Amino acid sequence: MKELKIEVTQKCPLNCIHCSSEANISKERQIDELTVVHLLSDSSKLGVTNIVFSGGEPLVWEPLYRCLTICNEYGFNTTVYTTCNNFYGNNKLLYEFISTGVKNVVVSLFGATQKEHDKITRKYGSFDKTISGIKMLSEAGIDVSIHFVAMKPNWKQLADVISLIQKLKVRKISILRFVPHGRGKIVKDIYNLNKDELKELKSEIMRLRENTDVSIRLGSPFNILSLQSDVDCTAGIDRLIIGSDGKIYPCDAFKNITHGGKFSSIYEGSLIDIWNNSEYLNDVREKVSSGLNQTCKLCEDRTKCKGGCLAQKIIRFKGEYDLPDPDCLKSKQEGIYEQLKL
């Protein structure tokens, strides 16, 4: 395992309409400090190099700073995912955060304007607080990168978002694919990009990569755009997600897929036992490594698309996975789904 991500709390000052964790300010669920300390110890034994703290908003989880200090002592490359809203007007909190030795922060930004960003977070003023936090972190020498979930309300603002973060001295943005789970399940029909929009997004990314010095990253879920051939799905192979309820997931997109079996929660055994013996992880690993389905094997884009996202298939095809990705850009003209009668 290379990376362990821990969702330490479900509490968050925002109420994002698409949130996979269904986080908001009223949620109280969290992982206790001692459990996280044990996870960090086991991570060191497993040779993990990257630790990520997520949520909800990890900054509202009281033990965070002590756990960040422990990560620094172990020598982990530690990252915190945050809205930055808690740093607003709070230099003391920023100082305490920096003093833990953390070097990397990932900030969610959903638009280039207050109107678009706050519409998605459903929290007035969140945009200004996020921008202020990015400035504070950058000026303090923290390596800040941006997560931008491409959805119908905001994807056309991508160029403006990149222009904005350039001014904030941020040099990396990851474009994430919308997943219809959590609260996103409710708005999937009005937030998920259709095939024409995905094709336009692909063209825009190609254009921006030629005209900006900001690094534009696409994870394996966006292999459907066929813009890269060197990014494989490694769900459950080199990474693990732990939800605030203690359940384990091979990647973020699996967070709301029902599963069970032995060692499916951190409360059923050590991290070492889970990583080596989880029936669920072994099942996902087998699916990830099973190769392309018959339709995808015949496609000229197979070396780049790689069959698409396993989790998206399971979610949207109700458990089926040996199929092309539900957002396959070639399916419309080739009638793949008409043939499969899905």
C-alpha positions as CSV (number, residue, x, y, z in Angstrom):
1,M,0.0,0.0,0.0
2,K,1.3,3.4,-0.9
3,E,-1.5,5.7,0.3
4,L,-4.0,5.6,3.2
5,K,-6.8,8.2,3.2
6,I,-8.7,8.6,6.5
7,E,-12.0,10.5,6.6
8,V,-11.7,11.5,10.2
9,T,-15.1,13.3,10.5
10,Q,-18.4,13.8,8.8
11,K,-18.8,17.3,10.1
12,C,-18.2,20.2,7.7
13,P,-19.1,23.9,7.6
14,L,-20.3,23.4,4.0
15,N,-23.2,21.5,2.6
16,C,-22.0,20.7,-0.9
17,I,-24.9,19.5,-3.1
18,H,-22.8,16.6,-4.6
19,C,-20.9,15.5,-1.4
20,S,-20.2,11.8,-1.4
21,S,-19.8,11.8,2.4
22,E,-23.1,13.6,2.9
23,A,-21.2,15.9,5.3
24,N,-22.5,19.1,6.9
25,I,-22.2,21.1,10.1
26,S,-24.8,19.0,12.0
27,K,-23.1,15.6,11.5
28,E,-21.3,14.2,14.6
29,R,-19.8,11.0,13.3
30,Q,-16.0,10.7,13.6
31,I,-13.1,8.3,14.1
32,D,-11.5,8.4,17.6
33,E,-7.9,9.6,18.0
34,L,-6.6,6.3,19.3
35,T,-7.9,4.4,16.3
36,V,-6.1,6.8,14.0
37,V,-2.9,6.5,16.0
38,H,-3.0,2.7,15.5
39,L,-3.7,3.1,11.8
40,L,-0.6,5.3,11.5
41,S,1.5,2.7,13.3
42,D,0.2,-0.1,11.0
43,S,0.7,2.1,8.0
44,S,4.4,2.5,8.9
45,K,4.7,-1.3,9.2
46,L,3.1,-1.7,5.8
47,G,5.5,0.7,4.1
48,V,2.8,3.3,3.4
49,T,4.4,6.6,2.1
50,N,1.4,8.9,1.8
51,I,-1.2,9.7,4.5
52,V,-4.3,11.8,3.6
53,F,-6.7,13.3,6.1
54,S,-10.1,14.1,4.7
55,G,-13.7,14.5,5.9
56,G,-16.0,16.3,6.1
57,E,-13.6,19.0,7.1
58,P,-10.6,17.6,9.0
59,L,-9.8,20.9,10.5
60,V,-12.8,20.6,12.8
61,W,-11.5,17.3,14.1
62,E,-9.8,18.2,17.4
63,P,-7.1,15.5,17.3
64,L,-5.9,16.5,13.8
65,Y,-2.9,18.5,14.9
66,R,-1.5,15.8,17.2
67,C,-2.0,13.2,14.5
68,L,-0.3,15.4,11.9
69,T,2.7,15.7,14.2
70,I,2.8,11.9,14.5
71,C,2.8,11.6,10.7
72,N,5.7,14.0,10.6
73,E,7.6,11.8,13.1
74,Y,7.0,8.7,11.0
75,G,8.2,10.6,7.9
76,F,5.0,10.2,5.9
77,N,4.2,12.5,3.0
78,T,1.0,14.0,4.6
79,T,-1.8,15.8,2.8
80,V,-4.9,17.5,4.3
81,Y,-8.0,17.9,2.2
82,T,-9.8,21.1,3.3
83,T,-12.4,23.7,2.4
84,C,-10.0,26.3,4.0
85,N,-13.0,28.0,5.6
86,N,-11.7,27.5,9.1
87,F,-8.5,29.4,8.4
88,Y,-10.5,32.6,7.6
89,G,-9.4,35.3,10.0
90,N,-7.6,32.8,12.2
91,N,-3.9,33.2,12.0
92,K,-3.4,31.2,15.3
93,L,-5.0,28.2,13.7
94,L,-2.9,28.6,10.6
95,Y,0.3,28.7,12.8
96,E,-0.7,25.6,14.7
97,F,-1.4,23.8,11.4
98,I,2.0,24.7,9.9
99,S,3.8,23.8,13.1
100,T,2.8,20.2,12.7
101,G,5.1,19.9,9.7
102,V,2.4,19.2,7.1
103,K,3.5,20.4,3.6
104,N,0.6,19.5,1.3
105,V,-3.0,20.8,1.2
106,V,-5.7,20.0,-1.3
107,V,-8.5,22.6,-1.6
108,S,-11.9,22.1,-3.2
109,L,-12.8,24.9,-5.6
110,F,-16.0,24.6,-7.6
111,G,-16.0,27.9,-9.6
112,A,-14.2,31.1,-10.4
113,T,-16.8,33.3,-8.8
114,Q,-18.7,33.4,-5.6
115,K,-22.0,32.8,-7.4
116,E,-20.9,29.5,-8.9
117,H,-18.9,28.2,-5.9
118,D,-21.4,29.1,-3.3
119,K,-24.2,27.6,-5.3
120,I,-22.6,24.2,-5.1
121,T,-21.4,24.5,-1.5
122,R,-24.8,25.9,-0.4
123,K,-23.0,28.1,2.0
124,Y,-22.9,31.9,1.3
125,G,-19.5,33.4,1.8
126,S,-17.6,30.1,1.4
127,F,-15.9,31.2,-1.8
128,D,-14.3,34.2,-0.2
129,K,-13.1,32.1,2.8
130,T,-11.7,29.5,0.5
131,I,-9.7,32.0,-1.6
132,S,-8.5,33.7,1.6
133,G,-7.3,30.3,2.9
134,I,-5.5,29.5,-0.3
135,K,-3.6,32.8,-0.1
136,M,-2.7,32.2,3.6
137,L,-1.4,28.7,2.9
138,S,0.5,29.7,-0.2
139,E,2.2,32.6,1.5
140,A,3.2,30.3,4.4
141,G,5.0,28.0,2.0
142,I,2.4,25.2,1.9
143,D,2.1,23.3,-1.4
144,V,-1.5,23.9,-2.4
145,S,-3.3,22.1,-5.2
146,I,-6.9,22.3,-6.3
147,H,-9.7,19.7,-6.7
148,F,-12.3,20.8,-9.3
149,V,-15.3,18.4,-9.8
150,A,-16.5,18.9,-13.4
151,M,-20.3,19.2,-13.3
152,K,-23.0,20.8,-15.5
153,P,-23.1,24.1,-13.4
154,N,-19.4,24.7,-13.4
155,W,-17.4,22.9,-16.1
156,K,-17.4,25.8,-18.5
157,Q,-15.6,27.9,-15.8
158,L,-12.5,25.6,-15.9
159,A,-10.4,28.1,-17.8
160,D,-11.4,30.9,-15.4
161,V,-10.7,28.7,-12.4
162,I,-7.2,28.0,-13.7
163,S,-6.7,31.7,-14.4
164,L,-7.7,32.5,-10.8
165,I,-5.5,29.9,-9.2
166,Q,-2.5,31.1,-11.2
167,K,-3.0,34.5,-9.6
168,L,-3.0,32.7,-6.2
169,K,0.4,31.0,-7.2
170,V,-1.2,27.6,-7.3
171,R,0.4,25.4,-9.9
172,K,-1.7,22.2,-9.9
173,I,-5.3,21.3,-10.4
174,S,-7.0,17.9,-10.5
175,I,-10.2,17.6,-12.5
176,L,-12.4,15.1,-10.8
177,R,-15.2,13.1,-12.3
178,F,-18.7,13.5,-10.8
179,V,-19.8,10.3,-9.0
180,P,-23.6,9.8,-8.6
181,H,-23.4,8.7,-4.9
182,G,-23.9,10.3,-1.5
183,R,-25.9,13.5,-2.1
184,G,-24.7,13.4,-5.7
185,K,-27.2,10.6,-6.3
186,I,-30.1,13.0,-5.8
187,V,-28.8,15.5,-8.4
188,K,-27.2,13.0,-10.9
189,D,-29.5,13.8,-13.8
190,I,-28.8,17.5,-13.6
191,Y,-25.2,17.5,-12.6
192,N,-23.5,14.7,-14.5
193,L,-22.0,15.7,-17.8
194,N,-23.5,14.2,-20.9
195,K,-21.4,12.8,-23.8
196,D,-21.4,16.0,-25.8
197,E,-20.3,18.0,-22.7
198,L,-17.6,15.5,-22.0
199,K,-16.2,15.8,-25.5
200,E,-16.2,19.6,-25.1
201,L,-14.4,19.2,-21.8
202,K,-11.8,17.0,-23.4
203,S,-11.1,19.7,-26.1
204,E,-10.9,22.4,-23.4
205,I,-8.4,20.4,-21.3
206,M,-6.3,19.8,-24.4
207,R,-6.4,23.5,-25.2
208,L,-5.6,24.6,-21.6
209,R,-2.7,22.1,-21.4
210,E,-1.1,23.9,-24.4
211,N,-1.7,27.4,-23.0
212,T,-1.1,27.3,-19.3
213,D,1.8,26.5,-16.9
214,V,-0.6,25.0,-14.4
215,S,-0.4,21.2,-14.2
216,I,-3.8,19.7,-15.1
217,R,-4.2,16.3,-13.6
218,L,-6.8,13.7,-14.6
219,G,-7.2,10.6,-12.5
220,S,-8.0,7.2,-13.9
221,P,-11.8,7.7,-13.7
222,F,-11.4,10.2,-16.5
223,N,-9.5,7.7,-18.8
224,I,-12.8,7.8,-20.8
225,L,-11.5,11.0,-22.3
226,S,-8.6,9.1,-23.8
227,L,-6.1,11.8,-23.0
228,Q,-3.6,9.6,-21.2
229,S,-2.2,6.1,-21.4
230,D,-0.1,6.0,-18.3
231,V,-2.7,6.2,-15.6
232,D,-4.1,2.9,-14.4
233,C,-6.9,2.2,-11.9
234,T,-5.2,1.1,-8.7
235,A,-8.3,0.8,-6.5
236,G,-7.5,-1.5,-3.6
237,I,-4.1,-2.2,-5.1
238,D,-1.9,0.6,-3.8
239,R,-4.5,2.7,-1.8
240,L,-7.2,2.4,0.7
241,I,-9.9,4.8,2.0
242,I,-11.4,4.6,5.5
243,G,-14.7,6.3,6.0
244,S,-15.8,8.2,9.1
245,D,-17.9,5.1,10.0
246,G,-14.8,2.9,9.9
247,K,-15.7,1.1,6.7
248,I,-13.0,0.5,4.1
249,Y,-13.1,1.3,0.4
250,P,-10.6,0.7,-2.4
251,C,-11.1,4.3,-3.7
252,D,-13.3,7.3,-3.2
253,A,-15.7,6.3,-6.0
254,F,-16.6,3.1,-4.0
255,K,-17.6,4.9,-0.9
256,N,-21.4,4.3,-1.2
257,I,-21.3,0.8,-2.8
258,T,-22.7,-1.7,-0.3
259,H,-20.3,-4.4,0.7
260,G,-19.5,-6.8,3.4
261,G,-17.5,-9.9,4.2
262,K,-14.7,-10.4,6.7
263,F,-12.4,-7.4,7.4
264,S,-14.6,-4.8,5.8
265,S,-14.2,-2.3,8.7
266,I,-11.3,-1.0,10.7
267,Y,-13.1,-2.2,13.8
268,E,-12.9,-5.8,12.7
269,G,-9.1,-6.1,12.8
270,S,-5.8,-4.3,12.3
271,L,-5.0,-2.4,9.2
272,I,-2.5,-5.1,8.4
273,D,-5.1,-7.8,8.6
274,I,-7.6,-5.8,6.6
275,W,-5.1,-5.0,3.8
276,N,-3.9,-8.6,3.5
277,N,-7.1,-10.5,4.2
278,S,-10.2,-8.4,3.3
279,E,-12.6,-10.4,1.2
280,Y,-14.0,-7.2,-0.3
281,L,-10.6,-5.8,-1.3
282,N,-9.6,-9.1,-2.8
283,D,-12.8,-9.1,-4.9
284,V,-12.2,-5.6,-6.1
285,R,-8.6,-6.4,-6.9
286,E,-9.7,-9.3,-9.0
287,K,-12.1,-7.1,-10.9
288,V,-9.6,-4.4,-11.5
289,S,-7.1,-7.0,-12.8
290,S,-9.6,-8.9,-14.9
291,G,-8.8,-7.1,-18.1
292,L,-11.1,-5.5,-20.7
293,N,-14.6,-6.7,-21.6
294,Q,-15.2,-8.0,-25.1
295,T,-16.6,-4.7,-26.4
296,C,-13.7,-2.7,-25.1
297,K,-11.1,-5.1,-26.5
298,L,-12.2,-4.2,-30.0
299,C,-12.0,-0.4,-29.4
300,E,-9.2,1.7,-30.9
301,D,-9.0,3.7,-27.6
302,R,-8.6,0.7,-25.4
303,T,-5.0,1.5,-24.4
304,K,-6.0,4.9,-23.1
305,C,-9.6,4.4,-21.8
306,K,-8.7,1.0,-20.3
307,G,-12.4,0.2,-20.1
308,G,-13.4,3.1,-17.9
309,C,-14.1,3.4,-14.2
310,L,-15.0,0.2,-12.4
311,A,-17.0,2.0,-9.6
312,Q,-19.0,4.0,-12.1
313,K,-20.1,0.8,-13.8
314,I,-21.0,-0.9,-10.5
315,I,-23.0,2.1,-9.3
316,R,-24.9,2.9,-12.6
317,F,-25.3,-0.7,-13.8
318,K,-26.5,-2.0,-10.4
319,G,-23.5,-4.3,-9.8
320,E,-22.6,-5.2,-13.3
321,Y,-19.1,-4.3,-14.3
322,D,-18.0,-6.4,-17.3
323,L,-19.3,-3.6,-19.6
324,P,-18.0,-0.4,-21.2
325,D,-18.1,2.7,-19.0
326,P,-21.6,4.3,-18.8
327,D,-20.1,7.5,-20.1
328,C,-18.1,5.9,-22.9
329,L,-17.6,8.5,-25.6
330,K,-17.8,6.0,-28.4
331,S,-21.0,4.2,-27.3
332,K,-23.4,6.7,-28.9
333,Q,-22.3,6.2,-32.4
334,E,-21.6,2.5,-32.1
335,G,-24.8,1.7,-30.3
336,I,-23.1,-0.3,-27.5
337,Y,-25.9,0.2,-24.9
338,E,-28.6,-0.4,-27.4
339,Q,-27.1,-3.7,-28.2
340,L,-26.8,-4.5,-24.5
341,K,-30.3,-3.3,-23.9
342,L,-29.3,-1.3,-20.8
